[in-house]
Amino acid sequence: MFDIACGTNIIRIEFSKTFQVRDVRQLWDKDLNTFREKAKKILLVLKPGISLIISTFNNYLN
């Protein structure tokens, strides 16, 4: 299940070597900016009635 949530098995494999977050942090954060850009595009098409969710999500992204 962890591999599915991460979209890859690389994080699990690397973490299993030392069980230290610092050892996988760079892998984990590698695509964060790409995700943020894609999420912004998705948020632009949402209806105004859910502005609280958008605001909360934008706070999470920043």
Buried (B, 14 or more C-beta within 10 A) or exposed (E): EEEEEBEEEBBEEBBEEEEEEEEBEEBBEEEEEEEEEEBEEEBEEEEEEEEEEBEEBEEEBE
